[in-house]
Amino acid sequence: MLPCVAVSFFINAQTIIFEDNFDNYTAGLGVAEQSSSWTTWDGSAGLDGAVSSSFAFSGANCAKIEGTNVDLVLPTGPYESGKYDLKFKMYLTEAGGYFNVLHKWSADNTNYEWACDIFFDSDGTVTWVAGGLDTGSSLVALNEWFDVMVSADMDADEGRLYLNGVMVNQWQWSLIHNTGLPGVNAMVAVDFYGTNASSGSGLYYIDDVQLVESTGVNTNEIAVKAVPTFYPNPAHDMLNINLPANEKSGVVTITDMTGHLALTQNLSGNFSSLEIGRFSKGVYFVRVDCGDSIMIEKLIIE
């Protein structure tokens, strides 16, 4: 839980495992066609993304992801421990876009498991499905480059999504994205698929893709929204919720590991106390929405 607006951290070590700006490829040909590092969802050439010279953040080229016939995959690891940051530049058009990160994937079979889905709508609205919750939203500009980062920390079992350096979502990494059931604590692939938030045909570009292994976090200041917090955790009978100083109302939702709604309640003022003594012991997820601030955290009830 991050109540501050900017934080600075000491870095221990970072190692660049992979990076690609697509400048060594020929524009007009496929990405996977020209690189052994990339592939497609099922390994077929028909799903390849195209190298484009139309919009490049750096150098001459970028990768174009257009339409539901494009499903470009970057295999990673597989990583089952450690912390890894996937970073890339994205240029979003009015057609929208989508990408996901996977716990399990192989081009040779259909044994898949998603860690998160990230959807981009035609107006720049960004939504996501992660940790069993279809939660929250943010906004990015259309027709200009912006930063995307997904942080997968298998040791802490934590996932984070950053847009333009701002953390917009945090969840338990190992949970299956849409059900919240326990999954594989791993990172095996990133999938750039040419659809959008409406399951239609999307169009976006990516550039300067980078995968970094990190034992710390960046020393640069990271702008972080002031978000709600709660305590104690683990909890027994009562749960206290603090809203950011500039927020006077909100909504709290508590769901169990199966996605069953245990409680939803309006909040008034900066501080609220909830009675949770009737809840069964176990792991829950607490979501608090208040204005532009959203918090999603795991709660243990003993």
C-alpha positions in Angstrom: 0.0 0.0 0.0 1.5 3.3 -1.1 0.1 6.4 0.6 2.7 8.9 -0.7 2.8 10.8 -3.9 6.5 10.2 -4.8 9.1 7.8 -3.5 12.7 7.2 -4.2 14.4 3.9 -3.7 17.9 2.5 -3.6 18.8 0.1 -6.3 20.6 -3.1 -5.7 21.2 -4.5 -9.2 19.6 -4.5 -12.6 20.4 -6.7 -15.5 19.0 -6.2 -19.0 18.1 -9.7 -20.2 16.5 -8.7 -23.5 16.0 -5.5 -25.5 14.7 -4.8 -29.1 14.1 -1.6 -30.9 13.3 -3.3 -34.2 15.9 -1.3 -36.1 17.9 -4.3 -37.2 14.9 -5.6 -39.2 13.5 -4.8 -42.6 10.4 -2.7 -42.6 7.4 -4.4 -44.2 8.5 -7.9 -43.1 7.4 -9.8 -40.0 9.0 -9.4 -36.6 9.2 -13.1 -35.8 10.1 -13.8 -39.4 13.4 -11.9 -38.8 14.1 -12.7 -35.1 14.6 -15.9 -33.2 13.6 -14.1 -30.0 10.0 -13.5 -31.1 7.3 -16.0 -32.2 3.6 -16.0 -32.6 0.7 -17.5 -30.5 0.7 -20.8 -32.3 4.1 -20.5 -34.2 2.5 -19.8 -37.5 3.7 -17.0 -39.8 0.2 -15.7 -40.4 0.0 -14.2 -36.9 3.3 -12.2 -37.2 3.4 -8.6 -36.3 5.0 -6.3 -39.0 8.1 -4.1 -38.7 7.0 -0.6 -39.5 8.8 2.7 -40.2 5.7 4.8 -39.9 6.0 5.5 -36.1 9.2 4.9 -34.3 10.1 6.1 -30.8 13.8 5.6 -31.4 15.7 4.8 -34.5 13.9 4.0 -37.7 11.5 1.1 -36.9 8.9 -0.1 -34.5 6.5 -3.1 -34.4 2.9 -2.7 -35.7 0.2 -4.7 -34.0 -3.0 -4.5 -36.1 -6.1 -6.7 -36.2 -7.0 -10.0 -34.6 -4.9 -11.8 -37.2 -1.8 -10.5 -35.4 -0.7 -12.3 -32.2 3.0 -11.6 -31.5 4.6 -13.3 -28.6 7.9 -12.7 -26.7 8.7 -15.9 -24.7 10.4 -15.1 -21.3 12.4 -17.5 -19.1 10.4 -19.3 -17.9 11.0 -17.4 -14.7 9.8 -19.0 -11.5 11.7 -16.8 -9.0 13.2 -13.4 -8.9 11.8 -10.0 -10.0 11.5 -9.0 -13.7 10.3 -5.8 -15.2 8.9 -5.8 -18.8 9.1 -2.3 -20.2 8.1 -0.9 -23.6 6.9 2.2 -25.4 3.4 2.1 -26.9 1.7 4.2 -29.5 -2.1 3.8 -29.3 -4.5 4.7 -32.1 -8.3 5.2 -31.9 -8.7 1.5 -32.8 -7.5 0.5 -29.3 -5.2 -2.3 -28.3 -4.4 -5.2 -25.9 -1.6 -7.2 -24.4 -1.2 -9.9 -21.7 1.4 -11.6 -19.6 1.2 -15.4 -19.0 2.0 -17.8 -16.2 1.9 -20.7 -18.7 2.2 -20.7 -22.5 3.5 -22.8 -25.3 3.0 -22.5 -29.1 2.8 -26.3 -29.2 -0.3 -26.9 -27.0 -3.2 -25.1 -25.5 -2.2 -25.4 -21.8 -2.3 -21.6 -21.2 -2.6 -19.6 -18.0 -2.8 -15.8 -17.9 -1.3 -13.5 -15.2 -3.0 -10.3 -16.5 -5.0 -8.8 -19.3 -4.5 -5.1 -20.2 -7.1 -3.5 -22.5 -6.9 -0.2 -24.3 -10.1 1.5 -25.5 -10.7 3.9 -28.4 -10.6 6.9 -26.1 -7.4 5.9 -24.3 -9.1 4.3 -21.3 -7.0 1.5 -19.9 -8.6 -1.4 -18.0 -7.2 -4.7 -16.7 -8.1 -8.1 -15.3 -5.7 -9.4 -12.7 -5.8 -11.3 -9.4 -9.3 -12.5 -10.2 -10.7 -8.9 -10.4 -11.8 -6.9 -13.3 -10.7 -3.7 -11.7 -9.9 -0.1 -12.1 -9.1 2.1 -15.0 -6.6 4.7 -16.1 -6.1 7.0 -19.2 -3.4 7.4 -21.7 -3.1 9.8 -24.7 -3.8 8.6 -28.2 -1.4 9.0 -31.1 1.7 9.6 -29.0 4.2 7.4 -27.3 3.8 6.5 -23.6 5.6 4.1 -21.2 4.3 0.7 -20.1 5.8 -1.5 -17.4 4.7 -4.8 -15.9 6.6 -5.8 -12.8 6.5 -9.5 -11.9 8.1 -10.3 -8.5 7.8 -14.1 -8.0 9.7 -14.0 -4.7 7.1 -11.6 -3.2 4.3 -13.0 -5.4 3.4 -9.5 -6.5 2.5 -8.0 -9.8 2.4 -4.3 -10.7 1.3 -2.3 -13.7 2.8 1.1 -14.4 1.7 3.6 -17.1 4.0 6.6 -17.7 5.8 5.7 -14.4 2.6 5.7 -12.3 1.6 2.5 -10.6 -2.1 1.9 -11.5 -2.6 -1.7 -10.3 -1.1 -4.1 -7.8 -2.1 -7.8 -7.3 -1.0 -11.2 -6.2 1.0 -12.4 -9.2 0.4 -16.1 -9.0 -3.4 -15.9 -9.1 -5.1 -16.7 -12.4 -6.1 -13.5 -14.0 -9.9 -13.8 -14.3 -10.8 -16.4 -11.5 -8.4 -15.4 -8.8 -7.7 -19.1 -8.2 -4.2 -20.2 -7.3 -2.0 -20.5 -10.4 1.6 -20.9 -11.4 4.0 -18.4 -9.8 5.9 -17.8 -13.0 6.4 -15.5 -16.0 6.7 -17.3 -19.3 5.6 -15.0 -22.1 4.2 -11.6 -23.2 1.5 -11.6 -25.9 0.9 -8.5 -28.1 -2.5 -9.3 -29.7 -4.2 -7.0 -32.2 -7.6 -6.7 -30.5 -9.0 -4.0 -28.2 -11.3 -3.5 -25.2 -14.4 -4.3 -27.3 -12.9 -7.5 -28.8 -12.7 -5.8 -32.1 -9.8 -5.0 -34.4 -7.1 -2.9 -32.7 -4.1 -1.0 -34.0 -1.1 0.1 -31.9 2.7 0.2 -32.1 5.4 -0.9 -29.7 9.1 0.1 -29.5 12.1 -0.2 -27.2 10.9 -3.5 -25.6 13.1 -4.4 -22.7 13.1 -7.1 -20.1 15.1 -6.4 -16.9 16.0 -8.6 -14.0 16.1 -6.6 -10.8 16.9 -7.3 -7.2 15.8 -3.8 -6.3 13.8 -1.0 -7.7 14.7 2.1 -9.8 16.5 4.9 -8.1 14.4 7.4 -10.1 11.5 9.0 -8.4 8.3 7.2 -9.3 5.1 9.2 -9.2 2.6 7.2 -7.2 -1.0 8.2 -6.7 -2.1 8.7 -3.1 -4.2 5.6 -2.5 -6.4 4.3 0.3 -4.9 2.1 3.0 -6.3 -0.4 5.5 -5.3 -2.1 8.7 -4.8 -4.4 10.5 -3.7 -7.2 8.2 -4.2 -10.0 9.3 -7.5 -8.9 10.8 -10.0 -10.5 13.1 -13.2 -8.5 13.9 -12.6 -5.0 12.5 -11.0 -3.5 9.4 -10.0 0.2 9.4 -9.8 2.1 6.1 -8.1 5.4 5.5 -8.8 7.4 2.4 -6.4 9.9 1.0 -6.6 13.4 2.5 -8.3 14.9 -0.6 -11.0 12.1 -0.8 -14.1 12.2 1.3 -16.1 9.3 0.0 -15.6 6.0 -1.7 -16.8 2.4 -2.1 -15.2 -0.7 -0.6 -15.6 -4.2 -2.1 -14.3 -7.4 -0.5 -14.3 -10.7 -2.4 -13.0 -14.1 -1.4 -10.5 -16.2 -3.4 -13.3 -17.6 -5.6 -14.5 -14.2 -6.6 -17.6 -14.3 -4.4 -18.7 -10.9 -3.1 -18.4 -10.8 0.6 -19.1 -7.1 1.2 -19.7 -3.9 -0.6 -20.2 -0.6 1.3 -20.1 3.1 0.7 -17.5 5.1 2.7 -17.9 8.6 4.1 -15.1 10.7 5.4 -11.4 9.9 5.5 -11.7 7.1 8.1 -14.1 4.1 8.3 -14.3 0.9 10.4 -15.9 -2.2 9.1 -17.1 -5.2 11.1 -15.7 -8.4 9.5 -16.2 -10.8 12.4 -18.8 -12.8 10.5 -16.4 -13.6 7.6 -14.9 -17.0 7.5 -11.1 -17.3 8.0 -9.1 -17.1 4.8 -7.7 -14.9 2.1 -9.7 -12.0 0.6 -9.2 -9.1 -1.7 -10.1 -5.6 -0.6 -10.8 -3.0 -3.3 -11.4 0.7 -2.4 -12.5 3.1 -5.1 -12.5 6.8 -4.4 -12.3 9.3 -7.2 -9.0 8.8 -9.2 -7.6 6.6 -6.4 -8.0 2.8 -6.4 -6.4 0.3 -4.0 -6.5 -3.5 -4.3 -4.8 -5.5 -1.6 -4.8 -9.0 -0.2 -6.4 -9.3 3.2 -6.0 -12.3 5.6 -8.7 -12.9 8.1 -7.8 -15.1 11.1 
